[in-house]
Every structure is written in structure tokens, then in C-alpha cells.
């Protein structure tokens, strides 16, 4: 049984908490990694996720999404 269905990390930086959650033996159904919607920042997050794909329990569980504080959260979930 899953502890949590969805994890959303706001302002992820390097995405360490998200990547740790995604490597659990019974990971969340989805892990959404967010930071400011800037290409450099989001590309860094995507690269960090890509570098850790081998350790992820389910490679399709992690999504990287640009998010600006105060914007609609509908697209995050």
C-alpha cells in the first residue's frame, strides 16, 4: 500500500527530496518536481532526474514542471 499517492516538491532546487521519494520500494504514484519556470533551472532539474533514472523504482513516476508561486496549481497534479 502506498504511503502517499502524490508528492509535489515546490521550489525543488536540485530535487533531492523528490528523487529520494521516487526511490522508495513502494514509491508515490506520482512525484512532481517544481521550480521557477526558467529554462536553465528546469533543464537542471531534468538533468538531475535523468542522472538518477537507474535508481528510480518506476521511471515514469517523476515529472518536472515549471511553477511560479501564486499560479494555478491544476497543472501540477
Order of alpha helices (4+ residues) and beta strands (2+ residues): beta-alpha-beta-alpha-beta
